[in-house]
Amino acid sequence: GCAEVERLSAASLKRTWVGGARGRDWYSAAQSGGRAVLAHASQVKNVWIPYGV
């Protein structure tokens, strides 16, 4: 279940979004679309590369 997914992802620091015991209807546009899903599905990372003196 959810606890197993989170336990297995901890070693590699993978992000999970399991939602506990609540189910999600992925065929419903109201539950599977929108900003909440987009926010959990994407992640912005910045890479700083030093240059110059």
C-alpha distance matrix in Angstrom:
0.0 3.8 5.6 5.4 6.5 8.9 10.1 11.0 12.7 14.7 17.2 18.3 18.2 16.4 15.7 12.3 12.3 8.9 10.7 8.8 8.6 11.4 11.7 14.1 16.9 17.6 20.9 22.2 24.4 24.0 20.2 20.0 23.3 25.1 25.3 21.9 20.2 23.2 22.9 19.2 20.0 23.1 24.3 28.0 29.1 32.7 34.5 37.8 40.4 43.5 46.9 50.5 52.4
3.8 0.0 3.8 5.4 5.2 6.3 8.6 10.1 10.8 12.5 15.5 16.5 15.7 13.9 12.7 9.3 9.1 5.9 7.8 6.1 7.5 10.1 11.0 13.1 16.3 17.0 20.5 21.4 23.2 22.4 18.6 18.4 21.3 22.8 22.6 19.0 17.7 20.5 19.8 16.2 17.4 20.4 21.3 24.9 26.1 29.7 31.7 34.8 37.6 40.7 44.1 47.6 49.5
5.6 3.8 0.0 3.8 5.5 5.2 6.0 8.6 10.0 10.7 13.6 15.4 14.7 13.9 13.2 10.5 11.2 8.8 10.5 8.2 9.9 13.0 14.5 16.7 20.1 20.7 24.3 25.1 26.7 25.8 22.0 21.9 24.6 25.8 25.2 21.5 20.5 23.0 21.9 18.3 19.7 22.2 22.6 26.0 26.7 30.1 31.8 34.8 37.5 40.4 43.9 47.4 49.0
5.4 5.4 3.8 0.0 3.8 5.5 5.0 6.1 8.6 10.0 12.2 13.9 14.1 13.1 13.4 11.0 12.5 10.3 12.9 11.2 12.5 15.5 16.1 18.1 21.0 21.2 24.7 26.0 27.8 27.4 23.6 22.9 25.7 27.2 26.7 23.3 21.7 24.0 23.1 19.4 20.1 22.6 23.0 26.4 26.9 30.3 31.7 34.7 37.2 40.1 43.5 47.1 48.8
6.5 5.2 5.5 3.8 0.0 3.8 5.5 5.3 6.2 8.7 11.1 11.9 11.8 10.0 10.1 7.6 9.5 7.9 11.2 10.7 12.6 14.7 14.9 16.2 19.0 18.7 22.3 23.7 25.1 24.9 21.1 20.0 22.6 24.1 23.5 20.3 18.4 20.5 19.8 16.0 16.5 18.9 19.5 22.9 23.5 27.0 28.5 31.7 34.2 37.3 40.6 44.3 46.1
8.9 6.3 5.2 5.5 3.8 0.0 3.8 5.5 5.2 6.2 9.5 10.6 9.7 8.7 8.4 6.6 8.8 8.1 10.9 10.3 13.1 15.2 16.2 17.4 20.6 20.4 24.1 25.0 26.1 25.5 21.7 20.9 23.1 24.0 22.9 19.6 18.3 20.2 18.7 15.1 16.3 18.3 18.2 21.4 21.8 25.2 26.8 29.7 32.4 35.3 38.8 42.3 44.0
10.1 8.6 6.0 5.0 5.5 3.8 0.0 3.8 5.5 5.4 7.7 10.1 10.1 10.2 11.0 10.0 12.6 11.7 14.4 13.2 15.6 18.3 19.3 20.8 24.0 23.8 27.5 28.6 29.8 29.2 25.4 24.6 26.8 27.8 26.6 23.3 22.0 23.8 22.3 18.7 19.6 21.4 21.0 23.9 23.9 27.0 28.2 30.9 33.4 36.1 39.6 43.2 44.6
11.0 10.1 8.6 6.1 5.3 5.5 3.8 0.0 3.8 5.6 6.5 8.1 9.3 8.9 10.7 10.1 13.1 12.6 15.9 15.3 17.5 19.8 20.2 21.3 24.1 23.3 26.9 28.5 29.6 29.5 25.8 24.4 26.6 27.8 26.9 23.9 22.0 23.4 22.3 18.7 18.9 20.5 20.3 23.2 23.0 26.1 27.0 30.0 32.2 35.0 38.4 42.0 43.6
12.7 10.8 10.0 8.6 6.2 5.2 5.5 3.8 0.0 3.8 5.6 5.8 6.0 5.1 7.1 7.3 10.9 11.4 14.8 15.1 17.8 19.5 19.9 20.4 23.2 22.2 25.8 27.1 27.8 27.7 24.1 22.6 24.4 25.2 24.0 21.1 19.4 20.4 19.1 15.6 15.8 17.1 16.6 19.4 19.2 22.4 23.4 26.4 28.8 31.7 35.1 38.7 40.4
14.7 12.5 10.7 10.0 8.7 6.2 5.4 5.6 3.8 0.0 3.8 5.6 4.9 6.5 8.3 9.3 12.7 13.4 16.3 16.2 19.2 21.2 22.1 22.9 25.9 25.1 28.9 29.9 30.4 29.9 26.4 25.1 26.7 27.2 25.5 22.6 21.4 22.3 20.4 17.1 17.9 18.7 17.5 20.0 19.4 22.2 23.1 25.7 28.2 30.8 34.3 37.8 39.2
17.2 15.5 13.6 12.2 11.1 9.5 7.7 6.5 5.6 3.8 0.0 3.8 5.6 7.9 10.8 12.3 16.0 16.8 19.8 19.7 22.6 24.6 25.3 25.9 28.8 27.8 31.4 32.7 33.2 33.0 29.5 27.9 29.5 30.0 28.4 25.7 24.2 24.8 23.0 19.8 20.1 20.6 19.2 21.3 20.1 22.6 22.9 25.4 27.4 29.9 33.4 36.9 38.2
18.3 16.5 15.4 13.9 11.9 10.6 10.1 8.1 5.8 5.6 3.8 0.0 3.8 5.5 9.1 11.3 15.1 16.6 19.8 20.4 23.4 24.9 25.2 25.3 27.9 26.4 30.0 31.3 31.5 31.6 28.3 26.3 27.5 28.0 26.4 24.0 22.3 22.4 20.9 17.9 17.6 17.8 16.3 18.3 17.0 19.6 19.8 22.5 24.4 27.2 30.6 34.2 35.7
18.2 15.7 14.7 14.1 11.8 9.7 10.1 9.3 6.0 4.9 5.6 3.8 0.0 3.8 6.4 9.3 12.9 14.9 17.7 18.6 21.9 23.2 23.8 23.7 26.6 25.2 28.9 29.8 29.8 29.5 26.2 24.5 25.5 25.6 23.6 21.2 19.9 20.0 18.0 15.2 15.5 15.5 13.7 15.7 14.7 17.4 18.2 20.9 23.3 26.1 29.6 33.1 34.7
16.4 13.9 13.9 13.1 10.0 8.7 10.2 8.9 5.1 6.5 7.9 5.5 3.8 0.0 3.8 6.5 10.1 12.3 15.4 16.8 19.9 20.8 21.0 20.6 23.2 21.6 25.2 26.3 26.3 26.3 23.0 21.1 22.2 22.6 20.9 18.6 16.8 17.0 15.5 12.4 12.3 12.8 11.8 14.4 14.1 17.4 18.6 21.7 24.2 27.3 30.6 34.2 36.1
15.7 12.7 13.2 13.4 10.1 8.4 11.0 10.7 7.1 8.3 10.8 9.1 6.4 3.8 0.0 3.8 7.0 9.8 12.5 14.3 17.6 18.1 18.4 17.9 20.7 19.3 23.0 23.6 23.5 23.1 19.9 18.2 19.2 19.4 17.6 15.0 13.6 14.1 12.3 9.0 9.8 10.6 9.9 13.1 13.6 17.1 19.0 22.2 25.0 28.1 31.5 35.1 37.0
12.3 9.3 10.5 11.0 7.6 6.6 10.0 10.1 7.3 9.3 12.3 11.3 9.3 6.5 3.8 0.0 3.8 6.0 9.0 10.8 14.0 14.5 14.7 14.5 17.5 16.4 20.2 20.9 21.2 20.7 17.3 15.9 17.5 18.1 16.9 13.9 12.3 13.7 12.4 8.7 9.7 11.8 12.2 15.7 16.9 20.5 22.6 25.8 28.7 31.8 35.1 38.7 40.8
12.3 9.1 11.2 12.5 9.5 8.8 12.6 13.1 10.9 12.7 16.0 15.1 12.9 10.1 7.0 3.8 0.0 3.8 5.9 8.6 11.7 11.4 11.7 11.2 14.3 13.7 17.5 17.7 18.1 17.3 13.8 12.8 14.6 15.2 14.3 10.9 9.6 11.8 10.8 7.2 8.9 11.7 12.9 16.5 18.4 22.1 24.6 27.8 30.9 34.0 37.2 40.8 42.9
8.9 5.9 8.8 10.3 7.9 8.1 11.7 12.6 11.4 13.4 16.8 16.6 14.9 12.3 9.8 6.0 3.8 0.0 3.8 5.7 8.2 8.6 9.0 9.5 12.9 13.0 16.8 17.2 18.4 17.5 13.8 13.4 15.9 17.1 16.7 13.2 11.8 14.7 14.1 10.6 12.1 15.2 16.6 20.3 22.1 25.8 28.2 31.4 34.4 37.5 40.8 44.3 46.4
10.7 7.8 10.5 12.9 11.2 10.9 14.4 15.9 14.8 16.3 19.8 19.8 17.7 15.4 12.5 9.0 5.9 3.8 0.0 3.8 6.4 5.9 7.4 8.3 12.1 13.0 16.6 16.2 17.4 15.9 12.2 12.8 15.3 16.1 15.8 12.1 11.7 15.0 14.2 11.3 13.6 16.7 18.1 21.7 23.8 27.4 30.1 33.2 36.4 39.4 42.7 46.1 48.2
8.8 6.1 8.2 11.2 10.7 10.3 13.2 15.3 15.1 16.2 19.7 20.4 18.6 16.8 14.3 10.8 8.6 5.7 3.8 0.0 3.8 5.6 8.1 10.5 14.2 15.7 19.1 18.9 20.5 18.9 15.3 16.2 18.9 19.8 19.5 15.8 15.5 18.8 17.8 14.8 17.1 20.1 21.2 24.7 26.5 30.1 32.6 35.6 38.8 41.7 45.1 48.6 50.4
8.6 7.5 9.9 12.5 12.6 13.1 15.6 17.5 17.8 19.2 22.6 23.4 21.9 19.9 17.6 14.0 11.7 8.2 6.4 3.8 0.0 3.8 6.4 9.8 13.1 15.3 18.3 18.2 20.4 18.8 15.3 16.7 19.7 21.1 21.4 17.9 17.4 20.9 20.5 17.6 19.6 22.9 24.4 28.0 29.9 33.5 36.1 39.2 42.3 45.3 48.6 52.1 54.0
11.4 10.1 13.0 15.5 14.7 15.2 18.3 19.8 19.5 21.2 24.6 24.9 23.2 20.8 18.1 14.5 11.4 8.6 5.9 5.6 3.8 0.0 3.8 6.7 10.1 12.6 15.4 14.8 16.9 15.2 11.8 13.6 16.6 18.0 18.7 15.3 15.0 18.7 18.6 16.2 18.1 21.5 23.4 27.0 29.4 33.0 35.8 38.9 42.1 45.2 48.4 51.8 53.9
11.7 11.0 14.5 16.1 14.9 16.2 19.3 20.2 19.9 22.1 25.3 25.2 23.8 21.0 18.4 14.7 11.7 9.0 7.4 8.1 6.4 3.8 0.0 3.8 6.7 9.3 12.0 11.9 14.5 13.4 10.0 11.3 14.7 16.8 18.1 15.1 14.0 17.7 18.4 16.0 17.1 20.8 23.2 26.8 29.4 33.0 35.8 39.1 42.1 45.4 48.5 52.0 54.3
14.1 13.1 16.7 18.1 16.2 17.4 20.8 21.3 20.4 22.9 25.9 25.3 23.7 20.6 17.9 14.5 11.2 9.5 8.3 10.5 9.8 6.7 3.8 0.0 3.8 5.9 8.8 8.6 10.8 10.1 6.6 7.5 11.1 13.4 15.1 12.5 11.0 14.7 16.0 13.9 14.7 18.4 21.1 24.7 27.5 31.2 34.0 37.4 40.4 43.7 46.6 50.1 52.6
16.9 16.3 20.1 21.0 19.0 20.6 24.0 24.1 23.2 25.9 28.8 27.9 26.6 23.2 20.7 17.5 14.3 12.9 12.1 14.2 13.1 10.1 6.7 3.8 0.0 3.8 5.4 5.5 8.6 8.8 6.2 6.8 10.4 13.4 15.9 14.1 12.3 15.7 17.6 16.0 16.1 19.8 22.9 26.4 29.4 33.0 35.8 39.3 42.1 45.6 48.3 51.8 54.5
17.6 17.0 20.7 21.2 18.7 20.4 23.8 23.3 22.2 25.1 27.8 26.4 25.2 21.6 19.3 16.4 13.7 13.0 13.0 15.7 15.3 12.6 9.3 5.9 3.8 0.0 3.8 5.5 7.5 9.0 6.6 5.0 8.5 12.0 14.6 13.2 10.6 13.4 15.9 14.4 13.7 17.3 20.7 24.1 27.0 30.6 33.3 36.8 39.6 43.1 45.7 49.2 52.0
20.9 20.5 24.3 24.7 22.3 24.1 27.5 26.9 25.8 28.9 31.4 30.0 28.9 25.2 23.0 20.2 17.5 16.8 16.6 19.1 18.3 15.4 12.0 8.8 5.4 3.8 0.0 3.8 6.4 8.9 8.0 6.8 9.5 13.1 16.3 15.6 13.3 15.7 18.6 17.6 16.6 20.0 23.6 26.8 29.8 33.3 36.0 39.6 42.2 45.8 48.2 51.6 54.6
22.2 21.4 25.1 26.0 23.7 25.0 28.6 28.5 27.1 29.9 32.7 31.3 29.8 26.3 23.6 20.9 17.7 17.2 16.2 18.9 18.2 14.8 11.9 8.6 5.5 5.5 3.8 0.0 3.8 5.4 5.5 5.9 8.0 11.1 14.5 14.0 12.4 15.0 17.7 17.2 16.9 20.1 23.6 26.7 30.0 33.4 36.4 39.8 42.6 46.0 48.5 51.8 54.7
24.4 23.2 26.7 27.8 25.1 26.1 29.8 29.6 27.8 30.4 33.2 31.5 29.8 26.3 23.5 21.2 18.1 18.4 17.4 20.5 20.4 16.9 14.5 10.8 8.6 7.5 6.4 3.8 0.0 3.8 5.6 5.3 5.4 8.2 11.8 12.2 10.9 12.8 15.8 16.0 15.6 18.4 21.9 24.6 28.1 31.3 34.4 37.7 40.5 43.9 46.2 49.5 52.4
24.0 22.4 25.8 27.4 24.9 25.5 29.2 29.5 27.7 29.9 33.0 31.6 29.5 26.3 23.1 20.7 17.3 17.5 15.9 18.9 18.8 15.2 13.4 10.1 8.8 9.0 8.9 5.4 3.8 0.0 3.8 5.9 5.9 7.4 10.6 10.5 10.4 12.8 15.0 15.4 15.9 18.6 21.8 24.6 28.1 31.3 34.6 37.7 40.8 44.0 46.5 49.7 52.4
20.2 18.6 22.0 23.6 21.1 21.7 25.4 25.8 24.1 26.4 29.5 28.3 26.2 23.0 19.9 17.3 13.8 13.8 12.2 15.3 15.3 11.8 10.0 6.6 6.2 6.6 8.0 5.5 5.6 3.8 0.0 3.8 5.8 7.8 10.4 9.1 8.3 11.5 13.4 13.0 13.7 16.8 20.0 23.1 26.4 29.8 32.9 36.2 39.3 42.6 45.2 48.5 51.2
20.0 18.4 21.9 22.9 20.0 20.9 24.6 24.4 22.6 25.1 27.9 26.3 24.5 21.1 18.2 15.9 12.8 13.4 12.8 16.2 16.7 13.6 11.3 7.5 6.8 5.0 6.8 5.9 5.3 5.9 3.8 0.0 3.8 7.0 9.7 8.8 6.6 9.4 12.0 11.4 11.1 14.3 17.7 20.9 24.1 27.6 30.5 33.9 36.8 40.3 42.8 46.2 48.9
23.3 21.3 24.6 25.7 22.6 23.1 26.8 26.6 24.4 26.7 29.5 27.5 25.5 22.2 19.2 17.5 14.6 15.9 15.3 18.9 19.7 16.6 14.7 11.1 10.4 8.5 9.5 8.0 5.4 5.9 5.8 3.8 0.0 3.7 7.0 7.6 6.0 7.5 10.5 11.1 10.7 13.2 16.6 19.3 22.8 26.0 29.1 32.4 35.3 38.7 41.0 44.3 47.1
25.1 22.8 25.8 27.2 24.1 24.0 27.8 27.8 25.2 27.2 30.0 28.0 25.6 22.6 19.4 18.1 15.2 17.1 16.1 19.8 21.1 18.0 16.8 13.4 13.4 12.0 13.1 11.1 8.2 7.4 7.8 7.0 3.7 0.0 3.8 5.7 5.9 6.4 8.8 10.5 10.9 12.5 15.6 17.8 21.5 24.4 27.8 30.8 33.9 37.0 39.4 42.5 45.3
25.3 22.6 25.2 26.7 23.5 22.9 26.6 26.9 24.0 25.5 28.4 26.4 23.6 20.9 17.6 16.9 14.3 16.7 15.8 19.5 21.4 18.7 18.1 15.1 15.9 14.6 16.3 14.5 11.8 10.6 10.4 9.7 7.0 3.8 0.0 3.8 5.5 4.9 5.9 8.5 9.7 10.6 13.0 15.0 18.6 21.4 25.0 27.8 31.0 34.1 36.5 39.5 42.2
21.9 19.0 21.5 23.3 20.3 19.6 23.3 23.9 21.1 22.6 25.7 24.0 21.2 18.6 15.0 13.9 10.9 13.2 12.1 15.8 17.9 15.3 15.1 12.5 14.1 13.2 15.6 14.0 12.2 10.5 9.1 8.8 7.6 5.7 3.8 0.0 3.8 5.5 5.2 6.4 8.6 10.4 12.6 15.2 18.6 21.7 25.2 28.1 31.4 34.5 37.2 40.4 42.9
20.2 17.7 20.5 21.7 18.4 18.3 22.0 22.0 19.4 21.4 24.2 22.3 19.9 16.8 13.6 12.3 9.6 11.8 11.7 15.5 17.4 15.0 14.0 11.0 12.3 10.6 13.3 12.4 10.9 10.4 8.3 6.6 6.0 5.9 5.5 3.8 0.0 3.8 5.4 5.2 5.9 8.7 11.7 14.7 18.1 21.4 24.6 27.8 30.9 34.2 36.9 40.2 42.9
23.2 20.5 23.0 24.0 20.5 20.2 23.8 23.4 20.4 22.3 24.8 22.4 20.0 17.0 14.1 13.7 11.8 14.7 15.0 18.8 20.9 18.7 17.7 14.7 15.7 13.4 15.7 15.0 12.8 12.8 11.5 9.4 7.5 6.4 4.9 5.5 3.8 0.0 3.8 5.5 5.0 6.2 9.3 11.9 15.4 18.6 21.8 25.0 28.0 31.3 33.8 37.1 39.8
22.9 19.8 21.9 23.1 19.8 18.7 22.3 22.3 19.1 20.4 23.0 20.9 18.0 15.5 12.3 12.4 10.8 14.1 14.2 17.8 20.5 18.6 18.4 16.0 17.6 15.9 18.6 17.7 15.8 15.0 13.4 12.0 10.5 8.8 5.9 5.2 5.4 3.8 0.0 3.8 5.6 5.7 7.5 10.0 13.5 16.6 20.0 23.0 26.3 29.4 32.1 35.3 37.9
19.2 16.2 18.3 19.4 16.0 15.1 18.7 18.7 15.6 17.1 19.8 17.9 15.2 12.4 9.0 8.7 7.2 10.6 11.3 14.8 17.6 16.2 16.0 13.9 16.0 14.4 17.6 17.2 16.0 15.4 13.0 11.4 11.1 10.5 8.5 6.4 5.2 5.5 3.8 0.0 3.8 5.7 7.5 11.0 13.9 17.4 20.5 23.7 26.9 30.1 33.0 36.4 38.8
20.0 17.4 19.7 20.1 16.5 16.3 19.6 18.9 15.8 17.9 20.1 17.6 15.5 12.3 9.8 9.7 8.9 12.1 13.6 17.1 19.6 18.1 17.1 14.7 16.1 13.7 16.6 16.9 15.6 15.9 13.7 11.1 10.7 10.9 9.7 8.6 5.9 5.0 5.6 3.8 0.0 3.8 7.0 10.5 13.3 16.9 19.7 23.2 26.0 29.5 32.2 35.7 38.3
23.1 20.4 22.2 22.6 18.9 18.3 21.4 20.5 17.1 18.7 20.6 17.8 15.5 12.8 10.6 11.8 11.7 15.2 16.7 20.1 22.9 21.5 20.8 18.4 19.8 17.3 20.0 20.1 18.4 18.6 16.8 14.3 13.2 12.5 10.6 10.4 8.7 6.2 5.7 5.7 3.8 0.0 3.8 6.8 9.9 13.4 16.2 19.7 22.5 26.0 28.6 32.0 34.7
24.3 21.3 22.6 23.0 19.5 18.2 21.0 20.3 16.6 17.5 19.2 16.3 13.7 11.8 9.9 12.2 12.9 16.6 18.1 21.2 24.4 23.4 23.2 21.1 22.9 20.7 23.6 23.6 21.9 21.8 20.0 17.7 16.6 15.6 13.0 12.6 11.7 9.3 7.5 7.5 7.0 3.8 0.0 3.8 6.5 10.1 13.0 16.4 19.4 22.7 25.5 29.0 31.5
28.0 24.9 26.0 26.4 22.9 21.4 23.9 23.2 19.4 20.0 21.3 18.3 15.7 14.4 13.1 15.7 16.5 20.3 21.7 24.7 28.0 27.0 26.8 24.7 26.4 24.1 26.8 26.7 24.6 24.6 23.1 20.9 19.3 17.8 15.0 15.2 14.7 11.9 10.0 11.0 10.5 6.8 3.8 0.0 3.8 6.7 10.1 13.2 16.3 19.5 22.2 25.5 28.1
29.1 26.1 26.7 26.9 23.5 21.8 23.9 23.0 19.2 19.4 20.1 17.0 14.7 14.1 13.6 16.9 18.4 22.1 23.8 26.5 29.9 29.4 29.4 27.5 29.4 27.0 29.8 30.0 28.1 28.1 26.4 24.1 22.8 21.5 18.6 18.6 18.1 15.4 13.5 13.9 13.3 9.9 6.5 3.8 0.0 3.8 6.6 9.9 13.0 16.3 19.2 22.6 25.1
32.7 29.7 30.1 30.3 27.0 25.2 27.0 26.1 22.4 22.2 22.6 19.6 17.4 17.4 17.1 20.5 22.1 25.8 27.4 30.1 33.5 33.0 33.0 31.2 33.0 30.6 33.3 33.4 31.3 31.3 29.8 27.6 26.0 24.4 21.4 21.7 21.4 18.6 16.6 17.4 16.9 13.4 10.1 6.7 3.8 0.0 3.8 6.4 9.7 12.8 15.6 19.0 21.5
34.5 31.7 31.8 31.7 28.5 26.8 28.2 27.0 23.4 23.1 22.9 19.8 18.2 18.6 19.0 22.6 24.6 28.2 30.1 32.6 36.1 35.8 35.8 34.0 35.8 33.3 36.0 36.4 34.4 34.6 32.9 30.5 29.1 27.8 25.0 25.2 24.6 21.8 20.0 20.5 19.7 16.2 13.0 10.1 6.6 3.8 0.0 3.8 6.4 9.8 12.7 16.3 18.8
37.8 34.8 34.8 34.7 31.7 29.7 30.9 30.0 26.4 25.7 25.4 22.5 20.9 21.7 22.2 25.8 27.8 31.4 33.2 35.6 39.2 38.9 39.1 37.4 39.3 36.8 39.6 39.8 37.7 37.7 36.2 33.9 32.4 30.8 27.8 28.1 27.8 25.0 23.0 23.7 23.2 19.7 16.4 13.2 9.9 6.4 3.8 0.0 3.8 6.4 9.5 13.0 15.2
40.4 37.6 37.5 37.2 34.2 32.4 33.4 32.2 28.8 28.2 27.4 24.4 23.3 24.2 25.0 28.7 30.9 34.4 36.4 38.8 42.3 42.1 42.1 40.4 42.1 39.6 42.2 42.6 40.5 40.8 39.3 36.8 35.3 33.9 31.0 31.4 30.9 28.0 26.3 26.9 26.0 22.5 19.4 16.3 13.0 9.7 6.4 3.8 0.0 3.8 6.5 10.2 12.7
43.5 40.7 40.4 40.1 37.3 35.3 36.1 35.0 31.7 30.8 29.9 27.2 26.1 27.3 28.1 31.8 34.0 37.5 39.4 41.7 45.3 45.2 45.4 43.7 45.6 43.1 45.8 46.0 43.9 44.0 42.6 40.3 38.7 37.0 34.1 34.5 34.2 31.3 29.4 30.1 29.5 26.0 22.7 19.5 16.3 12.8 9.8 6.4 3.8 0.0 3.8 7.1 9.1
46.9 44.1 43.9 43.5 40.6 38.8 39.6 38.4 35.1 34.3 33.4 30.6 29.6 30.6 31.5 35.1 37.2 40.8 42.7 45.1 48.6 48.4 48.5 46.6 48.3 45.7 48.2 48.5 46.2 46.5 45.2 42.8 41.0 39.4 36.5 37.2 36.9 33.8 32.1 33.0 32.2 28.6 25.5 22.2 19.2 15.6 12.7 9.5 6.5 3.8 0.0 3.8 6.8
50.5 47.6 47.4 47.1 44.3 42.3 43.2 42.0 38.7 37.8 36.9 34.2 33.1 34.2 35.1 38.7 40.8 44.3 46.1 48.6 52.1 51.8 52.0 50.1 51.8 49.2 51.6 51.8 49.5 49.7 48.5 46.2 44.3 42.5 39.5 40.4 40.2 37.1 35.3 36.4 35.7 32.0 29.0 25.5 22.6 19.0 16.3 13.0 10.2 7.1 3.8 0.0 3.8
52.4 49.5 49.0 48.8 46.1 44.0 44.6 43.6 40.4 39.2 38.2 35.7 34.7 36.1 37.0 40.8 42.9 46.4 48.2 50.4 54.0 53.9 54.3 52.6 54.5 52.0 54.6 54.7 52.4 52.4 51.2 48.9 47.1 45.3 42.2 42.9 42.9 39.8 37.9 38.8 38.3 34.7 31.5 28.1 25.1 21.5 18.8 15.2 12.7 9.1 6.8 3.8 0.0
